[in-house]
Amino acid sequence: MPATGEKKPVPSTAHESAAVIWKDPGNIGAKDLFTGPPGDEYRPKFPMKFLKEDKHGHNSKLDLEDAQHKKWKAKLGIEAQPEIVATRLLWAVGYFTNENYFVPDLEVLGLPPHLSRGQGHVIAPGHLEGVRLQRHPGKKEKSATWSWRHNPFVGTRELNGLRVMMALISNWDLNDENNAIFDDHGKQEFLVTDVGTAFGASGDRYTEAGSKNNLKAYEHSKFIAKVAPEYVDFDFPRRPPLLHIFDLRHYIHQIRMRWVGNHVPRADAKWVGFLLAQLSTKQIQDAFRAAGYSPEMVSGFTKALEGRIEQLKQL
C-alpha cells in the first residue's frame, strides 16, 4: 500500500474521453519561447520567501513563496537550465508542461545560513545561483502519476510523439514518478513534469556532468540508430555503464526503459519533425537564452538541436 499522500499511478482503465496528452499548438511559428508558457504576466513576483527544503529526489529543491503568495518549487544545480529549454520545446509543439522560469541570481528572504543540500549554490547571504522556478499550470491539481507502459494513449501518435521528444532532448530519466496527471474541470491532462536530465548524453553516464546539460555530449550523441520502412529506432536511452550495476535497481530500470526509443512508427516520428520544423532558429535560440546559457552555448545547442530536427524531417 502506498504511504499516505502518495500519488497512485493511473490505471489502464482511465476514461480516455476525459484524458488528453497533446493539444493542437496552433501557430507554432508565432510562439514566444523566451517567455514560454503561460507568459510574462505569470512570472513570479519578487522577492521570494523561503518556506522549507524539499528533500525528495536527487536534486536540491526548495519550496518558496513569491510576493503574491504563489508557491514555487526552486530547483538548483545542473538540471535547472536544461529543464527550462525542454519545457518550452514540449509546449511549442502541443504537449502540456509546468510553468518554468530561470533566475541566474535569486534573492530569497529568510534563506537559512546553511542548507542541507544545495549549499554550493549560495553565492551570498540570501542569494542563490542558477535557479529554476516551477509551479503547476494555473490552479490545476495533481491527481496521480502515470506509467509509460500503461496509460490511455498507448499506440497513439501523440504518445509516440512524446517518446520522440524525449529522444530529441535526450531526457533519459524516464521514471513514472516524473509523470503527472492534472485535473482541469473534469479533463485529465497528462504531462512529463521533470525533464531536467536533458541536453547531454543519450543515457546515464559515469558522471552527472557527462550525462546532462553537456553540449559536447549532446553534439556527439547519435540520434537515430535505425530507419526501417515502418518504424524508427532512436539511439536512446543508452545502456548505462556497467559501473552502475552496483545500483542494481537503477541499472535494471534504465535497461527496461530502452523500449521508449525503439520501434517508434516512422509516420509518427515524421509528424513530430513537421511540428518542430515550424520553429525558427530565433525561437530555438530564445528557449536557450531563457535558460541563461552563454551566447556560445546558445549557438552550439541550437545547431545540434536543428540537426536532429532535420533528421526527423528526412524520414
C-alpha positions as CSV (number, residue, x, y, z in Angstrom):
1,M,0.0,0.0,0.0
2,P,1.3,3.5,-0.8
3,A,2.1,5.8,2.0
4,T,-0.4,8.5,3.0
5,G,-0.5,11.3,0.4
6,E,1.4,9.2,-2.2
7,K,0.1,9.7,-5.7
8,K,-1.1,6.4,-7.3
9,P,-0.3,5.5,-10.9
10,V,-3.2,5.9,-13.2
11,P,-4.9,2.6,-14.0
12,S,-5.2,1.5,-17.6
13,T,-8.9,1.8,-17.4
14,A,-8.9,5.6,-17.2
15,H,-11.6,7.3,-19.1
16,E,-10.0,8.0,-22.4
17,S,-12.6,10.6,-23.4
18,A,-11.5,12.8,-20.5
19,A,-7.8,12.2,-20.9
20,V,-5.5,14.3,-23.1
21,I,-1.8,14.3,-23.6
22,W,-1.5,16.7,-26.5
23,K,-3.4,19.6,-28.0
24,D,-3.2,21.5,-31.3
25,P,-0.4,24.0,-30.7
26,G,-1.8,26.5,-33.2
27,N,0.6,28.8,-34.9
28,I,4.0,27.3,-33.7
29,G,6.0,29.9,-35.6
30,A,4.3,32.7,-33.5
31,K,5.1,31.2,-30.1
32,D,7.4,33.1,-27.7
33,L,9.9,30.6,-26.5
34,F,11.7,33.2,-24.4
35,T,8.8,33.8,-22.0
36,G,7.3,30.3,-22.6
37,P,4.1,29.1,-21.0
38,P,2.0,30.8,-19.9
39,G,3.7,34.2,-20.5
40,D,5.3,37.2,-18.8
41,E,2.3,38.1,-16.8
42,Y,2.5,34.9,-14.8
43,R,6.2,35.3,-13.9
44,P,7.0,35.0,-10.2
45,K,6.8,38.3,-8.4
46,F,9.8,39.1,-6.3
47,P,11.0,39.0,-3.6
48,M,10.8,35.3,-2.8
49,K,10.4,33.9,0.7
50,F,11.9,30.7,2.0
51,L,9.3,28.1,3.2
52,K,11.2,24.8,3.5
53,E,13.7,22.4,1.9
54,D,12.3,19.7,-0.3
55,K,14.4,16.6,0.4
56,H,12.8,14.3,-2.1
57,G,14.6,13.1,-5.2
58,H,18.3,13.6,-6.2
59,N,18.3,17.4,-6.8
60,S,18.5,20.2,-4.3
61,K,15.0,21.8,-4.1
62,L,13.3,24.5,-2.0
63,D,9.7,25.5,-1.5
64,L,9.3,29.2,-1.9
65,E,6.5,31.8,-1.9
66,D,6.5,35.0,-4.1
67,A,5.2,38.4,-3.3
68,Q,1.7,37.4,-4.5
69,H,1.7,34.4,-2.2
70,K,2.1,31.9,-5.0
71,K,4.0,28.8,-4.2
72,W,7.1,27.9,-6.4
73,K,9.4,24.9,-6.4
74,A,13.1,26.0,-6.8
75,K,15.5,23.5,-8.3
76,L,19.2,24.1,-8.0
77,G,22.1,22.5,-9.9
78,I,22.8,21.0,-13.2
79,E,19.2,20.3,-14.2
80,A,18.0,23.9,-13.8
81,Q,18.9,25.1,-17.2
82,P,18.0,22.2,-19.5
83,E,14.6,21.9,-17.9
84,I,13.7,25.5,-19.0
85,V,14.5,24.7,-22.6
86,A,12.9,21.2,-22.6
87,T,9.5,22.5,-21.3
88,R,9.4,25.3,-23.9
89,L,10.0,22.9,-26.7
90,L,7.4,20.5,-25.5
91,W,4.9,23.3,-25.1
92,A,5.7,24.7,-28.5
93,V,4.6,21.5,-30.3
94,G,1.4,20.9,-28.1
95,Y,2.4,19.0,-25.0
96,F,1.4,20.0,-21.5
97,T,4.1,21.4,-19.2
98,N,4.5,23.1,-15.9
99,E,5.4,26.8,-15.7
100,N,9.2,27.2,-15.5
101,Y,11.4,30.3,-15.3
102,F,15.2,30.7,-14.8
103,V,16.7,33.2,-12.4
104,P,20.5,33.5,-12.5
105,D,20.7,35.3,-9.1
106,L,17.7,34.8,-6.9
107,E,17.2,36.7,-3.6
108,V,15.4,34.6,-1.0
109,L,14.2,36.2,2.1
110,G,14.7,34.0,5.2
111,L,17.1,31.7,3.5
112,P,18.8,29.6,6.2
113,P,22.5,30.2,6.7
114,H,23.1,26.6,5.8
115,L,21.1,24.3,3.5
116,S,21.3,20.5,4.0
117,R,21.5,20.3,0.2
118,G,22.4,22.9,-2.3
119,Q,24.7,25.0,-0.1
120,G,27.2,25.2,-3.0
121,H,24.7,27.3,-4.9
122,V,24.5,30.0,-2.2
123,I,26.6,32.8,-3.7
124,A,25.9,35.4,-1.0
125,P,23.8,35.6,2.1
126,G,20.2,35.2,0.9
127,H,21.2,34.7,-2.7
128,L,21.1,31.5,-4.8
129,E,22.8,31.0,-8.2
130,G,21.1,29.5,-11.2
131,V,17.6,28.7,-10.0
132,R,14.7,27.1,-11.9
133,L,11.4,28.2,-10.5
134,Q,8.4,25.9,-11.3
135,R,4.8,25.7,-10.4
136,H,1.9,23.7,-11.6
137,P,-0.1,25.1,-14.5
138,G,-2.7,27.6,-13.3
139,K,-4.8,26.3,-10.5
140,K,-4.9,22.7,-11.6
141,E,-4.3,20.0,-9.1
142,K,-2.1,17.0,-9.5
143,S,-4.2,13.9,-9.0
144,A,-1.9,11.0,-9.9
145,T,1.2,9.8,-11.7
146,W,1.1,7.8,-15.0
147,S,3.1,5.0,-16.5
148,W,4.9,5.0,-19.8
149,R,3.8,1.4,-20.4
150,H,0.2,1.6,-19.1
151,N,-1.8,4.6,-20.0
152,P,-4.8,5.6,-22.2
153,F,-2.6,6.6,-25.1
154,V,-0.5,3.5,-25.8
155,G,-0.2,3.1,-29.6
156,T,-1.4,6.7,-30.4
157,R,0.5,9.2,-32.5
158,E,0.5,11.6,-29.5
159,L,2.3,9.3,-27.1
160,N,4.7,8.1,-29.8
161,G,5.4,11.8,-30.4
162,L,6.2,12.3,-26.8
163,R,8.7,9.4,-27.0
164,V,10.3,11.1,-29.9
165,M,10.5,14.4,-27.9
166,M,12.3,12.6,-25.1
167,A,14.9,11.3,-27.5
168,L,15.2,14.7,-29.2
169,I,16.1,16.4,-25.9
170,S,17.9,13.3,-24.5
171,N,15.8,13.2,-21.4
172,W,16.8,9.7,-20.3
173,D,15.4,9.7,-16.7
174,L,12.1,8.1,-17.7
175,N,10.7,7.3,-14.2
176,D,7.0,7.1,-13.9
177,E,7.2,9.3,-10.9
178,N,8.3,12.1,-13.2
179,N,4.9,11.9,-15.0
180,A,1.8,13.6,-13.6
181,I,-1.9,13.9,-14.3
182,F,-3.6,17.3,-13.6
183,D,-7.3,17.7,-13.3
184,D,-8.8,20.6,-15.2
185,H,-12.6,20.8,-14.8
186,G,-13.1,17.1,-15.4
187,K,-10.4,16.8,-18.0
188,Q,-7.2,14.9,-17.2
189,E,-4.0,16.4,-18.6
190,F,-1.0,14.0,-18.9
191,L,2.4,15.5,-18.8
192,V,6.1,14.8,-18.0
193,T,6.8,17.1,-15.1
194,D,10.6,16.5,-14.7
195,V,12.7,16.9,-17.8
196,G,15.9,18.1,-16.3
197,T,18.1,15.2,-17.4
198,A,18.3,16.7,-20.8
199,F,20.7,18.1,-23.4
200,G,23.6,15.8,-22.6
201,A,24.3,12.2,-23.3
202,S,21.6,9.8,-24.5
203,G,21.7,7.9,-21.2
204,D,23.2,7.9,-17.8
205,R,27.0,8.1,-18.0
206,Y,29.8,7.8,-15.5
207,T,29.3,11.3,-14.0
208,E,26.3,13.7,-13.7
209,A,28.2,16.3,-15.6
210,G,28.7,14.0,-18.5
211,S,25.1,12.8,-18.5
212,K,23.1,16.1,-18.7
213,N,23.4,19.7,-19.6
214,N,26.6,18.9,-21.6
215,L,26.9,20.4,-25.1
216,K,29.8,18.2,-26.2
217,A,27.9,15.1,-25.1
218,Y,24.7,16.2,-26.8
219,E,26.6,17.1,-30.1
220,H,28.3,13.7,-30.2
221,S,25.4,11.5,-29.3
222,K,23.9,9.6,-32.1
223,F,20.2,10.4,-32.6
224,I,18.7,7.9,-34.9
225,A,20.0,4.4,-34.8
226,K,17.9,2.7,-37.5
227,V,15.3,3.6,-40.0
228,A,13.0,0.8,-41.3
229,P,10.1,1.1,-43.7
230,E,7.6,1.3,-40.9
231,Y,9.5,2.3,-37.8
232,V,12.4,4.2,-36.4
233,D,14.9,3.2,-33.6
234,F,16.5,6.0,-31.7
235,D,19.9,5.6,-30.0
236,F,18.1,6.4,-26.8
237,P,18.1,5.8,-23.9
238,R,21.5,4.3,-24.0
239,R,22.5,1.4,-21.8
240,P,24.2,2.8,-18.6
241,P,27.9,1.9,-17.9
242,L,28.5,-1.4,-16.1
243,L,29.7,0.7,-13.1
244,H,26.0,1.5,-12.4
245,I,25.3,-2.2,-11.8
246,F,26.3,-1.5,-8.1
247,D,23.0,0.4,-8.0
248,L,21.1,-2.7,-9.4
249,R,17.6,-1.3,-9.2
250,H,18.6,1.8,-11.2
251,Y,20.6,-0.2,-13.7
252,I,17.8,-2.6,-14.4
253,H,15.3,0.2,-14.7
254,Q,17.4,2.0,-17.3
255,I,17.7,-1.2,-19.3
256,R,14.0,-1.8,-19.2
257,M,13.2,1.7,-20.4
258,R,15.2,1.4,-23.6
259,W,11.9,0.4,-25.4
260,V,10.8,4.0,-25.2
261,G,13.2,4.9,-28.1
262,N,12.7,1.7,-30.1
263,H,10.2,0.9,-32.8
264,V,8.5,4.3,-33.0
265,P,6.2,4.4,-36.0
266,R,8.0,6.2,-38.8
267,A,5.0,8.3,-39.6
268,D,4.6,9.5,-36.0
269,A,8.3,10.5,-35.8
270,K,8.0,12.4,-39.0
271,W,4.8,14.1,-37.7
272,V,6.9,15.5,-34.7
273,G,9.5,16.6,-37.1
274,F,6.9,18.5,-39.1
275,L,5.8,20.3,-35.9
276,L,9.3,21.1,-34.8
277,A,10.3,22.3,-38.3
278,Q,7.9,25.2,-37.9
279,L,10.2,26.7,-35.2
280,S,12.6,29.4,-36.4
281,T,16.3,29.4,-35.4
282,K,15.5,32.5,-33.3
283,Q,12.7,30.8,-31.4
284,I,15.1,27.9,-30.5
285,Q,17.8,30.3,-29.5
286,D,15.3,32.2,-27.4
287,A,14.5,29.0,-25.5
288,F,18.2,28.5,-24.6
289,R,18.5,32.2,-23.8
290,A,15.6,31.9,-21.4
291,A,17.7,29.3,-19.5
292,G,20.6,31.7,-19.0
293,Y,23.1,30.0,-21.4
294,S,26.0,32.0,-22.8
295,P,25.9,33.1,-26.5
296,E,28.4,30.4,-27.4
297,M,26.3,27.7,-25.7
298,V,23.1,29.0,-27.2
299,S,24.6,28.8,-30.7
300,G,26.0,25.3,-30.1
301,F,22.9,23.8,-28.7
302,T,20.7,25.4,-31.3
303,K,22.8,24.0,-34.1
304,A,22.8,20.5,-32.6
305,L,19.1,20.6,-32.0
306,E,18.3,21.8,-35.5
307,G,20.4,18.9,-36.8
308,R,18.2,16.4,-35.0
309,I,15.0,18.1,-36.3
310,E,16.4,17.9,-39.8
311,Q,16.8,14.1,-39.4
312,L,13.2,13.8,-38.4
313,K,12.1,15.8,-41.4
314,Q,14.0,13.5,-43.7
315,L,12.3,10.3,-42.5
